[in-house]
Amino acid sequence: MLLTISTTARPATDLGFLLHKHPERVQEFSQSFGTATVFYPEAGDARCTAALMLQVDPIALVRSRGKNSPDFSLSQYVNDRPYAASSLLAVALADVFRTARAGRCKARPELPGTSLPLELRLPALPCRGGPELARRLFEPLGWEVDARPVPLDEGFPDWGDSRYVGLSLRGTTRLQDALNHLYVLLPVLDDGKHYWIAPDEVDKLIRAGEGWLHGHPERGLITRRYLGRRWALARTALARLAELGDETEERLEPAVEEEAPADVTAADEAAAAEAEAQEDEAREGEAREGEAREGEAPVPGQGEVPKPKALNVRRREAVLAKLEQLGAASVIDLGCGQGELVGALLARPRFTRVGGMDVSSMALTIAARKLRLERMPDAKRARLTLFQGALTYADKRLAGYDAAVLMEVIEHVDPPRLAALERVVFDRARPRHVLVTTPNIEHNVRYEFLTGLRHPDHRFEWTRAEFAAWAQRVAGQFGYQVAVEPVGDDDPEVGPPTQMGVFTRDQRS
């Protein structure tokens, strides 16, 4: 199987620095299931292409799966794994390009943060859902997608197309993001993994999906397939993604309709639906084998259990309600991400001026797309300002708003730089009100399978006492009064999942 990565950014050979693979060398990397080889078919100043070729040993693959493999049939030995891009290629990519995926380059530290014109090609990719699904997964990420079905046999066109596509992606993005897109989406398109899916796969998904998965319109499908339809793991992942995003509903069922296995009966479908509804982990294996046809109506006679409102929605609603209570007319969302709160503010005419700032240009591009700026009415567009900036540097554009919101932002800042953020927001911008929300680390014990912090990019998470102490110190230092309020269900033992500080500037200051 083969993956090629090309760029035309001059000098194009900088691709070698980013991948940490010299263009003049052929390098081999041993995998438990075969050998990965990196080489450069072309390496010039105007265009450079790196190729990752994976040669799979089918016998080694079977042995690497171990005795816990759920499949001991002949299909372990006779399959498409040696020839088509799948989770095998994703694992090899993660290993061979580990440093590039992390966005590190000691020789040229400025390169990883630079968006490059890239072209990715996969000549044979299993795609359960066809070319349309490939477009639905990659296009929201800014890729221009060319997905063409591979015929079963070119000599017999009447036989139709196979389940494979030839995929070409073109776009301008960071190489780090491109590699992480592939790492997550290759096994999603194939709808299968060659190894046993353990709870640590949730952390891998959250880490690789940082900055793009929580806002993806198909994140339910991506999460469910990536985690092998293990319902408990998928629910855990979606709950953690809800800490980052702001969609109104998290769906486990993919929107694309797929063919069910031929031996699936109505009884099997009913059993699978019941297993999912009751969250009975002991029957997950049975549920996967007899899962219902995706996209069909619920099984008759089974009532739908009302879904609790996601924490991210409750957090946004709490912020909006507090802004209205405070009488703010102009609001800036600092660290606005993909614009969910900004969109909610624009939907309320009482907010006559709305700003959104984020350090990520990609996040702002996605926000503009989600807000449909190109089709926004002029009167509404006139109320909005989106711009790129960093909260640790003074910026005149932050001034003049009644209220500023930092929703799940401060925990992403290194503690030594918090003082700079405090000065920028509370001293230089100095709005009448500041709303700050952040996770309550005491509540983390209520998240199944969570170890450590809620997200790998969090630099810290505070207890209720730590957040209250910080809020009181900042309020006293910069002339504000502060009240700390819970967001989400206030657990009598560990407190709410989110805590919100409501700062109001003293009238005398």
Disulfide bonds with the S-S distance in Angstrom:
none
